[in-house]
Amino acid sequence: MAFELDRIEDKIEFFEADRLEALEKKINDQIEANKTLLLRVASVSHQMQFDADGRPHYSAVVHFTAQK
């Protein structure tokens, strides 16, 4: 039985929250978790929109890449 490990080179994760602070906490928690995989943040894209009731909704996409 062969056991082979592959290194993750790129990883994209999506986040959403109803408050900007909650979104930031989710992203920061995942950054810390991905450090154990030797991944760093390559880019972050975010946006805010209002739902039908007028409440804000925040979302973000974070691209992680392998540290060189």
Contacts in CASP RR format, 6 or more apart in sequence:
PFRMAT RR
TARGET T0000
AUTHOR 0000-0000-0000
METHOD contacts of the structure
MODEL  1
MAFELDRIEDKIEFFEADRLEALEKKINDQIEANKTLLLRVASVSHQMQF
DADGRPHYSAVVHFTAQK
7 38 0 8 1.000
7 66 0 8 1.000
8 37 0 8 1.000
8 39 0 8 1.000
8 66 0 8 1.000
9 65 0 8 1.000
9 66 0 8 1.000
10 42 0 8 1.000
10 63 0 8 1.000
10 64 0 8 1.000
10 65 0 8 1.000
10 66 0 8 1.000
11 34 0 8 1.000
11 37 0 8 1.000
11 39 0 8 1.000
11 63 0 8 1.000
11 64 0 8 1.000
11 65 0 8 1.000
12 61 0 8 1.000
12 62 0 8 1.000
12 63 0 8 1.000
12 64 0 8 1.000
13 30 0 8 1.000
13 61 0 8 1.000
13 62 0 8 1.000
13 64 0 8 1.000
14 59 0 8 1.000
14 60 0 8 1.000
14 61 0 8 1.000
15 23 0 8 1.000
15 26 0 8 1.000
15 27 0 8 1.000
15 30 0 8 1.000
15 59 0 8 1.000
15 60 0 8 1.000
15 61 0 8 1.000
15 62 0 8 1.000
16 23 0 8 1.000
16 57 0 8 1.000
16 58 0 8 1.000
16 59 0 8 1.000
16 60 0 8 1.000
17 23 0 8 1.000
17 26 0 8 1.000
17 58 0 8 1.000
18 55 0 8 1.000
18 56 0 8 1.000
18 57 0 8 1.000
18 58 0 8 1.000
19 56 0 8 1.000
19 58 0 8 1.000
20 48 0 8 1.000
20 56 0 8 1.000
20 58 0 8 1.000
22 58 0 8 1.000
23 46 0 8 1.000
23 58 0 8 1.000
23 59 0 8 1.000
23 60 0 8 1.000
27 44 0 8 1.000
27 60 0 8 1.000
27 62 0 8 1.000
30 62 0 8 1.000
31 41 0 8 1.000
31 62 0 8 1.000
34 40 0 8 1.000
34 64 0 8 1.000
38 66 0 8 1.000
38 67 0 8 1.000
39 64 0 8 1.000
39 65 0 8 1.000
39 66 0 8 1.000
39 67 0 8 1.000
40 64 0 8 1.000
40 65 0 8 1.000
40 66 0 8 1.000
40 67 0 8 1.000
41 62 0 8 1.000
41 63 0 8 1.000
41 64 0 8 1.000
42 63 0 8 1.000
42 64 0 8 1.000
42 65 0 8 1.000
43 62 0 8 1.000
43 63 0 8 1.000
44 60 0 8 1.000
44 61 0 8 1.000
44 62 0 8 1.000
44 63 0 8 1.000
45 60 0 8 1.000
45 61 0 8 1.000
46 58 0 8 1.000
46 59 0 8 1.000
46 60 0 8 1.000
46 61 0 8 1.000
47 58 0 8 1.000
47 59 0 8 1.000
47 60 0 8 1.000
48 56 0 8 1.000
48 57 0 8 1.000
48 58 0 8 1.000
48 59 0 8 1.000
49 56 0 8 1.000
49 57 0 8 1.000
49 59 0 8 1.000
50 56 0 8 1.000
50 57 0 8 1.000
51 57 0 8 1.000
END
